[in-house]
Amino acid sequence: MKVYSYNLHDTALLRIIVSHIVCVTTAVLLTACYSFRGGAIPDHLHSVSISPVTDRSGYGDATLREYCNEMLVSRFRTDNTLQLVDENGDIRLTPVLIRVQDQMLNVQQADLENQRKLMVSVEVEYTDAVKHRSVWKRTFENFDVYDVANATEDRTRAARVAIDRIVDDILLAVVSDW
């Protein structure tokens, strides 16, 4: 049985070890630089004011408008990237609940419906009040599925889940789409 020993002074082996160390170090440094947020908010923008949510959906449930408004304020307050002010913020958001649509999703045997999809759309205009210009006007949509067996409670829960997702998308768009 032969025993092989490797000499660390062997240049080929040393090059392989050094190249692996460099690759691993580079990978670690690059992953440490990754940020979830795409860009930074411009330096002249420090505060945000959110207009009360307007409901143009025709859905007939005022609690959705109120919930959307509460969630927007809550998310921006807890995010703390921008100072939330009641009025005259550097950024002004004008949200409008434009659609709440209940759609058939899943049908069982004998044409009995068992699940529905609730689609919610909120249009938001983002205005830079410092430079007096509209930055963007977008429609944010999301949905959730609910069981027909407990339609009243599950429909409300589905609407709130969809609104929560939309509010997260709005916050992300405001603080990182630069």
Beta strands, then each sheet from edge to edge (+ up, - down):
strand 1: 47-50
strand 2: 54-55
strand 3: 83-84
strand 4: 91-107
strand 5: 113-128
strand 6: 133-147
sheet 1: 2+ 4+ 1+ 3+
sheet 2: 2+ 4+ 5- 6+
end
